[in-house]
Amino acid sequence: MTRKERYIKVIEWFQRNMPIAESELFYSTPYELVVAVILSAQCTDKRVNLVTPSLFRMYPDAQSLSNSTPEQVFEFIKSVTYPNNKSKHLVKMAQMLNNEFGNIVPDSPELLQKLPGVGRKTANVIASVIYDKPVIAVDTHVFRVSHRIGLSYGKTPLAVENDLTKHIPEEKRAIAHHWLILHGRYVCIARKPKCDSCGLADFCRYYHKSRRADLHESSSG
C-alpha cells in the first residue's frame, strides 16, 4: 500500500466513524481556549478541566488576568504540571493580549506565537479550533499515531506536521487534528495500543508489523 492510498483509507475511515471530533478542553471564548491550551501542555485535558472553572470565574477575560500576578494565578492552577512557569506565562500572555491585541485573540499561528506560553503546537490548536484554519498541531498523540499508522516517519513534530499538511486536504485538516489526538488518547495508546479493536488495523503498518512478528515467533517456537 502506498502512502497516498493509506491516507485515503485513514481519512475515509475517520469520516465514517468519527464525523464529529472536537477538543475535549472546556472553554466558551477564544481567550478561555488560549488559557486552557497553555495549561494542557504535558498535562491531561481532564486535569485542566478541573481547574479552569474557578480560574475563569476569577479571571473571565484577558484584562482581569493581566491585572493579576503569577502568585495569585498559581493558587488556581497548582495541581497542573509546571504551575510556576504556566502562571507566569498566563499573566504575561494576558498582558500582551490586552495591550497589543485589544483583547482579541489573533487568528494566525504566526501572531499567536508571539504570546508568552504559546508555541507552534499551541498556536496551531488555537487557530484551528477557533478560526478553522487549515493547520495541524502535532502533540505526542498525533506524533505517535502518525508514525504507527505509517502517515509520517518524520523525526520531529515539524516534519510530521509537514507530512500531514501535504497529504491531508485543506478542508479536512482542522478535524484531522482531533481525529488523530482522540485515536491516540483512547485506542492507539502509548504503552499497549488496542490493535484488536482498532478500525484502522487493516491499513496500519504497526499492526501488520506486529502481526508478522507474532507469526514468526509462533512458527519459531
N, C-alpha and C positions, 0 to 999 in steps of 0.2 A: 504493500500500500504506500503510495506516495504521500508526502506531507500535505499536499493540496487536497488529496482525497480524504485524508484523516481530518483536516479542518472542516471539510464539508459535512462529514458524518457527525462530528462532535457538535457542530452548530445545529444541525438538523435535530439531533437527539435532545439538546437543551431546549430548542424551540418547542418541541412536542411535550417534553416532560417538566420543564420549568419556565413556562411562558411569563411568569411574574417572578422577578428576582430583585430584591431591594436591600438596602443597607439595614442591618439589624440594630444600628445605633438609634436611640431615641432623640428626636430633635423636632422643632417646629418652625425654626427660622434658619436662614443661612448662617447667621452668627453662631447659633447653637450647634450647628453641624461642625463648624470650624473648631469650636471648643471640644466637642466630643471626639473628633478625629485626632486632634492633638493628644488628648488623653488616652486614646486607644493604642498608641504606639507601644508595642511589646506588652500589651495588656488586653484582656478579653473584653469584648463588647458587653458581656453580661456584667462585669465589674464596673465598667464605665457607666452603664445604665443605672447602676445603683447609686452612684454619687452625683450624677448630673441634675436630678430633680431639685435637690436642695441648693445646689450651686446656681442653677438658673433662677430659682426664686430670689436668691440674694443678689445676683447679677444678671438681670434679664436682657441686658444689651451691652454693647462694647463700651459705651460711655460709663456705665456704672462699674464695669470691671476695670476700666482704665484708672478709676479713682481709688482702686483698692491697692493692696500690697501683696507681694508673694507670701508673706507670713500669714495674712488673712485667708488667702486662697488655699494655702496648704491645708488648713483645718478642714476644708471641704473635700479635698482630694487625696488625703494622706493614705488611703487604702489602695490607691492605684500604684502601678510601677513608676519609679523615679519621680515621686511627687515634688521634690525640691526643684528639680530642673523644670518640670512642667508648670509649676506655679509661677515661676519666673517668666517662662515663655508666654503663658496666658496673659499676664498683666502687660507685658511688652507688646504682644500681638494686639490686644485691645487698644492700647495707646496709639499704635500705628494705624489701626483700622479707624479709630476715632479722629486722629489728627491729619492723616494723609489721604484717607479714602472716604471721608464723610460718612462713616458708619455703614458703608455699602461694601459687601464682600466682592472683591474683584472676580470677573468671570474668566480670566485667562490664567493658565498654570504659571506663566512667567511672572505675572504680577502677584499671584498668590504666594509664590516662593519668597517674596520679599518680606512676608510676615514672619516674625520670630516663631520658631517651632514648626514651621511649615516647610517640609522638604518636597522633593519631586513627587514621591508617592502620595503624600497628603494632599498636595495641590491637585494632582490628577483625580483623586477621590472627590474632592470638593467640586471641581469643575465639571466632573462627570455627573455627579448626583444632583447638584443644584441647577446647573446650566445645560445638562445633557450634551456636554462637549464630547467629541469622539476620541477620547483619550482613555488609556488603560493604566490603572495603578497596579504595580506588581509588589505585593506583600509576600510573606513567607508561604501562604497558601497558594497563591497564583504561581509563584516560582516553582513550588514542588509539583503541583498538578500539571503544569505545562511540561515539565521535564518527564514526569512519569508517563503521561499520555503519549508524548512524542511531538508536542506542538513546538517545542523550542529546546535547544541544547545550549543556549546562551549561559555563560558563566557568571554574568552579573544581572541584577534586576533590569538595568537599562537594555541590555542585549535581549533579554526575554521580552521586554516591552516592545522593542523594535520588531521582533519576530511576530508577536501577536498583532501589532498595528498593521504590519504588512499583509497579513493573511486574513484578518477578520474585517468584513465590510464595515465601512464607516458608520452606517446606521445601526450596527449591532454591537459596537464596541462598549457603549455605556452599560448595557445589560450583561455583556460577556464578562466584564469585570466581576459582577456579582455571581454569575454562573460559576466561575472558577473558584471564587472565595468560598461560596456555600458548599460546593462539592468537596473542597479541601477541608472544610470545617466539620462536615458530617459524614462523608463517605471515604474520600481519599485522604484519611488522616495520616499523620506523620509516622507513628510507630507501627501500626498494624492496619493498613488500608483494608476496607471491606470489599475486596475484589469480587467475592462470590455474589454479592447483591448489587454490584455496580452495573448500571446500564451501558457504560462506556467500555466494558471489558472486551467486547469483540474487536474494537479497534484501538486498544490501549497497548502500547509497546511494553510497559512494565508488566502487565498481566500475562502477556504471551511469553515474555522472557522468563517470568517466574514459573509459569506452567511448564515450559521446556526444561527448566532446571529441576522441577519436581519429577518430571517423567524420567529424566536422565538419572536422578538419584534412585528412583524406584527400580529402574532397569538394572542399575549397577548393583543394587542390593540383592 
